[in-house]
C-alpha cells in the first residue's frame, strides 16, 4: 500500500497554530555624553520601560504555556498516528523492534510529511513481520 495523499493523515495534524513569540521591549540606552537633563530623561524612560517589561514577562509566560499545550497536542496526535500505522499492519507497538521501526520511518520521512513517514514504515515493516 502506497501512501500518496497527505490528506489521508489530516486527522493527525495539529489544528492549533504554533504560538507567536512576544517581542521583548527595547530598553532605553544610557546617554553617551551624560548631562543632568539627559540622565533625568533616561530615568523617565526607565520608569516607562519597567511596566513594558512586566507586560512582556506576562506575555512570555502565556506564550510558554501555549507552546506546552501545542507540543502536548502534537505528541498526542503523533502517538495516534503510530497507533494507526501499527494497527493497519497488525503489529503490536510492544513488538521488540517497534521503537526501531518508528525511529527509522520517522527519520526517513518526517521532513516530507506523514505520508512519507507511512511509506517508509510500509517499506520497513516487512523486516519485523
C-alpha positions as CSV (number, residue, x, y, z in Angstrom):
1,X,0.0,0.0,0.0
2,X,1.5,3.3,-1.1
3,X,0.5,6.5,0.8
4,X,0.3,9.3,-1.7
5,X,-2.3,11.6,-0.3
6,X,-1.2,13.7,2.7
7,X,-4.9,14.5,3.3
8,X,-5.3,10.9,4.5
9,X,-3.3,11.9,7.6
10,X,-5.1,15.2,8.2
11,X,-6.6,13.7,11.3
12,X,-3.1,13.6,12.8
13,X,-2.3,17.2,12.1
14,X,-2.4,19.8,14.9
15,X,-5.3,22.1,14.3
16,X,-3.8,24.7,16.6
17,X,-1.3,27.1,15.1
18,X,2.1,27.5,16.7
19,X,2.0,30.5,19.1
20,X,3.9,33.7,18.2
21,X,6.7,34.7,20.5
22,X,6.2,38.1,22.1
23,X,8.5,40.9,21.2
24,X,10.8,42.0,24.0
25,X,10.7,45.8,24.5
26,X,13.9,47.6,23.8
27,X,15.5,49.1,27.0
28,X,16.4,52.7,27.0
29,X,20.0,53.5,26.3
30,X,22.2,55.4,28.7
31,X,23.3,58.7,27.2
32,X,26.8,58.7,25.7
33,X,27.6,62.1,26.9
34,X,25.6,62.4,30.1
35,X,24.3,65.6,31.4
36,X,21.8,66.2,34.3
37,X,19.0,66.7,31.8
38,X,19.9,63.6,29.8
39,X,20.1,61.5,32.9
40,X,16.7,62.7,34.1
41,X,15.3,61.8,30.7
42,X,16.9,58.4,30.9
43,X,15.4,57.8,34.4
44,X,12.0,58.8,33.0
45,X,12.4,56.3,30.1
46,X,13.4,53.6,32.6
47,X,10.3,54.2,34.6
48,X,8.3,53.9,31.4
49,X,10.2,50.8,30.4
50,X,9.6,48.8,33.6
51,X,5.8,48.3,33.0
52,X,6.5,47.3,29.4
53,X,9.0,44.7,30.7
54,X,6.4,43.4,33.2
55,X,3.8,43.1,30.4
56,X,6.4,41.2,28.3
57,X,7.0,38.8,31.2
58,X,3.3,38.1,31.4
59,X,3.1,37.6,27.7
60,X,6.1,35.3,27.8
61,X,4.5,33.2,30.5
62,X,1.4,32.9,28.4
63,X,3.4,32.0,25.3
64,X,5.3,29.3,27.2
65,X,2.0,27.8,28.4
66,X,0.7,27.8,24.8
67,X,3.8,26.2,23.5
68,X,3.5,23.4,26.1
69,X,-0.2,22.9,25.1
70,X,0.7,22.9,21.4
71,X,3.5,20.3,22.0
72,X,1.3,18.1,24.1
73,X,-1.3,18.1,21.4
74,X,1.3,17.4,18.8
75,X,2.6,14.5,20.8
76,X,-0.9,13.0,21.3
77,X,-1.5,13.2,17.5
78,X,1.7,11.6,16.6
79,X,1.0,8.8,19.1
80,X,-2.4,8.3,17.4
81,X,-0.6,8.2,14.0
82,X,1.7,5.4,15.2
83,X,-1.3,3.5,16.7
84,X,-3.0,3.8,13.3
85,X,0.1,2.6,11.3
86,X,0.8,-0.3,13.6
87,X,-2.9,-1.4,13.6
88,X,-3.0,-1.2,9.8
89,X,-0.2,-3.8,9.7
90,X,-1.4,-5.9,12.6
91,X,1.7,-5.3,14.6
92,X,1.8,-4.6,18.3
93,X,3.6,-1.4,19.4
94,X,5.1,-3.6,22.1
95,X,7.0,-5.6,19.5
96,X,10.7,-5.7,20.4
97,X,11.6,-3.9,17.1
98,X,8.7,-1.4,17.2
99,X,10.7,1.5,18.5
100,X,13.4,0.9,15.9
101,X,10.8,0.8,13.2
102,X,9.3,4.1,14.4
103,X,12.7,5.7,14.6
104,X,13.8,4.7,11.1
105,X,10.5,5.5,9.5
106,X,10.4,8.9,11.1
107,X,14.0,9.7,10.1
108,X,13.3,8.8,6.5
109,X,10.1,10.6,6.0
110,X,9.1,13.3,8.5
111,X,10.7,16.1,6.6
112,X,8.2,15.5,3.8
113,X,5.1,14.8,5.8
114,X,3.3,12.0,7.5
115,X,2.5,10.2,4.2
116,X,6.3,9.8,3.6
117,X,6.7,8.5,7.2
118,X,3.9,6.0,6.4
119,X,5.6,5.0,3.2
120,X,8.9,4.5,5.0
121,X,7.1,2.5,7.6
122,X,5.5,0.4,4.8
123,X,8.9,-0.3,3.3
124,X,10.5,-1.3,6.7
125,X,7.6,-3.2,8.4
126,X,8.2,-6.4,6.4
127,X,11.5,-6.8,8.2
128,X,9.8,-7.4,11.6
129,X,6.7,-9.4,10.4
